[in-house]
Amino acid sequence: MPIYFKSIASSSNGNCLAIWTENSCVIVDFGLSSMKRCRQAIADHLPSTVNIDAVVISHTHSDHISYYPLRVLEGLDCSVRIHQDCIEQLRAKHFNGYGFGDLDIRPFADDGFQVGDFVFEPFEVSHHPQYPTFGFVIKCTQRAGTTKIVIATDFNQWQPVLNHFVDADFIFIESNHDHELLRQYYNHNSTYHLPNPDTASLLCAARQRSVAPPQAVMLGHMSPQRNTREIAIKEVRQAFTSNGIAMDFD
């Protein structure tokens, strides 16, 4: 049974990731700017045969969840999973006085939860001090074995979370900004995000500690003004070469 992953949006302008099998579908973050854009994302990027089982929220910054996406989710037959430490913040920041009586909010704790075929193991990352933020190890067990997927964006310290990336089959990791472009177009908020060299260091360290390489790595949450895909990928390749590590994955 194949596992599908799609990055629908991943930047400070909005974040929405999808992971699904033939039996289950989970959205990770739903921070799109309008109800129309939310509905269009579902219609354009998910197969018509897929029903969304849950939307998992990493933290409450408005590029990851906000009022309009919540309005759309209220009309869908799916749960909203968010860490128990973020519940009150979600209500205060994004409910805007609206009751959301039909919204199926299910808080999760540090020990994780299951949605259909997927078992989520949350881990806290260092982001903005006022916003608890979480990455996820996602495991899917099939006849051929267990697939390990790691999703982590919006953090600025990689060493404390390195072990979560070891022996992953697929990694979606933030590579937010290039140092030189940040100097040219400075934004203080970039200090809460992982720069290209740190992303490269994390991937090198994870590969050195892993028995086998991941099948693929996808770089995400790139600043449109302070990064490019070419710069970010080049930084990773150079780090692997400099450390004498084979970059044996896509």
PyMOL commands that set and color helices and strands:
alter all, ss='L'
color gray80, all
select helices_A, chain A and resi 35-45+67-74+84-94+159-165+179-184+188-192+196-209+229-242
alter helices_A, ss='H'
color red, helices_A
select strands_A, chain A and resi 4-11+14-20+25-30+54-57+79-83+104-108+113-115+118-125+133-142+145-152+170-174+216-220
alter strands_A, ss='S'
color yellow, strands_A
deselect
rebuild
show_as cartoon
